[in-house]
Amino acid sequence: MQRLVRPKRGRMLAGVCQGIADRFGCSVIPVRVLTVAATVFFGVSILMYLLLWILMPDER
C-alpha cells in the first residue's frame, strides 16, 4: 500500500479524496460521493476534510 499523501494529479479541490482512494487502491468517485453525502447528511466531513487537508503531506 502507498502512503497517505495528497497527489499532484487528479485533484479536484485539495486532493484529499484522491489521496484516500490511492491509498486504499479504489476509484476516487465513490470516495467523493461518500464525502459529499456525509457532508450533506451529517456535516462532520467538512471538518474532517479540512483537517486532512492540513495534516496530509503533498506528494513529492
Backbone torsions as a table, in degrees:
resi	resn	phi	psi	omega
1	MET	NA	153.0	179.9
2	GLN	-87.3	166.2	173.8
3	ARG	-71.5	160.1	177.2
4	LEU	-87.8	99.0	179.8
5	VAL	-133.8	160.1	175.1
6	ARG	-91.0	111.4	-176.4
7	PRO	-71.0	157.3	178.5
8	LYS	-78.3	-26.7	-179.7
9	ARG	-108.5	146.3	177.5
10	GLY	88.8	7.2	-179.7
11	ARG	-74.5	145.8	169.6
12	MET	-104.6	-52.3	179.9
13	LEU	-117.4	-72.6	-178.5
14	ALA	-120.2	-9.3	178.4
15	GLY	93.2	7.1	-178.1
16	VAL	-65.1	-50.0	-179.5
17	CYS	-63.9	-40.0	177.8
18	GLN	-63.7	-40.7	177.8
19	GLY	-63.8	-41.2	178.2
20	ILE	-65.9	-43.2	178.9
21	ALA	-63.7	-42.2	178.3
22	ASP	-63.8	-40.1	-177.8
23	ARG	-63.0	-40.4	-177.3
24	PHE	-98.8	2.2	174.4
25	GLY	69.5	36.1	178.4
26	CYS	-123.3	175.5	178.4
27	SER	-72.6	148.8	-178.3
28	VAL	-76.6	-23.1	-176.5
29	ILE	-60.7	-49.2	178.3
30	PRO	-62.7	-34.0	178.7
31	VAL	-65.1	-43.4	179.0
32	ARG	-66.7	-40.4	178.9
33	VAL	-63.9	-43.6	178.5
34	LEU	-64.8	-37.3	178.4
35	THR	-64.6	-45.6	178.8
36	VAL	-65.4	-43.2	-179.9
37	ALA	-63.3	-41.8	178.8
38	ALA	-65.9	-34.3	177.2
39	THR	-67.7	-44.9	-177.9
40	VAL	-66.0	-44.2	-173.6
41	PHE	-88.3	-30.3	-174.5
42	PHE	-119.7	-28.8	178.9
43	GLY	77.5	-11.0	-176.3
44	VAL	-76.1	-29.0	-174.5
45	SER	-67.3	-19.0	175.0
46	ILE	-63.2	-45.6	178.6
47	LEU	-66.1	-40.6	178.8
48	MET	-64.8	-41.3	179.2
49	TYR	-61.7	-46.5	179.3
50	LEU	-63.3	-40.3	177.9
51	LEU	-64.1	-44.5	177.9
52	LEU	-65.9	-34.9	177.6
53	TRP	-60.0	-40.0	-179.2
54	ILE	-75.8	-41.4	-172.2
55	LEU	-85.0	-31.2	-177.8
56	MET	-74.8	127.4	178.3
57	PRO	-73.8	154.1	173.5
58	ASP	-72.3	150.6	174.7
59	GLU	-68.3	140.3	-179.3
60	ARG	-89.6	NA	NA
